[in-house]
């Protein structure tokens, strides 16, 4: 039997970042069911850092994570994590009220309103007669997912923690003052079990004898298409429809397209749906002059949400030492730095860090008890 202070189940960005933070306070082991960490949602993320999107909770966590991403600890990564991208929220004539609503919610003073000519300046392939207005946020960035995940596991190892792959959990039970967790090959004893298993979070809770919280995995599809021949795309911004029906962005010399689908799914190795790919391609054809002739690549990932769409972070009131760290939706990577500090602080000192509390984050808004009536 292997003994540790914190046993984290799930080797995506949630488990990696929280594990690195907790490893400063005790022995940490991260269990990953797949042969490599970050296989599911983390490895399939669009990897964007946008301070002007999402709920107030998400915005607070994204903004608070920015200082970490811009000022990395020594040895965390050989490359910058954030690369300037910029964001255009575009609107057709009938979507102008939606664009106005988006503008009112945006806090960044650097954002600017553009007309059709201004849109074409930033996006030369914009189709005449489609978008008539836009909001430009130059602060949006691409976020290097692979380097972020590797950096946190590197930090975890430096502090004495480790990640074990091919470690699907088969049993979880309270044993006196600790938790006993079985995988197909090993048994672990831990004072705290952290449920960072993403789409499988409710499944893991049931395995531990706890009622689920109603977390729902939602499938999202992305595909890659080629730009017009001879057209360089690397400086194009991320483009989001004001009605949030599609987005597209440069990706490795091609254009990544997404229909912003949210199809409920069982926890699984998600696969792209052909209809969703076709819908994304149709939106791109309507909004731009790109002629989509072939899909170069397609994939899908699961974004898991609580019913109120806020993260679930805290000890389960029905089980001492069972810590929920789930329901991060599509924001797990861009919020990871602040959320990991918050989670570690709740486990170690039972309090939210002062700088995050000052941004309006509360235990009541995050704790799992809010999702269980009574």
Secondary structure as UniProt FT lines:
FT   STRAND          2..9
FT   HELIX           13..22
FT   TURN            23..25
FT   STRAND          28..31
FT   TURN            37..41
FT   HELIX           42..44
FT   STRAND          48..49
FT   TURN            51..52
FT   HELIX           56..70
FT   TURN            74..75
FT   STRAND          82..84
FT   STRAND          87..91
FT   HELIX           93..95
FT   HELIX           96..105
FT   TURN            109..110
FT   STRAND          112..115
FT   HELIX           116..122
FT   TURN            124..125
FT   TURN            128..130
FT   STRAND          133..137
FT   TURN            138..139
FT   STRAND          141..143
FT   HELIX           145..158
FT   TURN            159..160
FT   STRAND          162..164
FT   STRAND          169..175
FT   TURN            176..177
FT   STRAND          178..183
FT   STRAND          187..195
FT   HELIX           198..200
FT   HELIX           201..207
FT   TURN            208..209
FT   STRAND          216..225
FT   TURN            229..230
FT   TURN            234..235
FT   STRAND          238..241
FT   TURN            242..243
FT   STRAND          247..251
FT   TURN            252..253
FT   STRAND          254..258
FT   STRAND          263..265
FT   HELIX           274..287
FT   STRAND          295..305
FT   TURN            307..308
FT   STRAND          312..315
FT   TURN            317..318
FT   TURN            320..321
FT   STRAND          322..326
FT   TURN            329..330
FT   TURN            332..335
FT   HELIX           336..348
FT   HELIX           354..357
FT   TURN            358..360
FT   HELIX           363..366
FT   HELIX           368..371
//
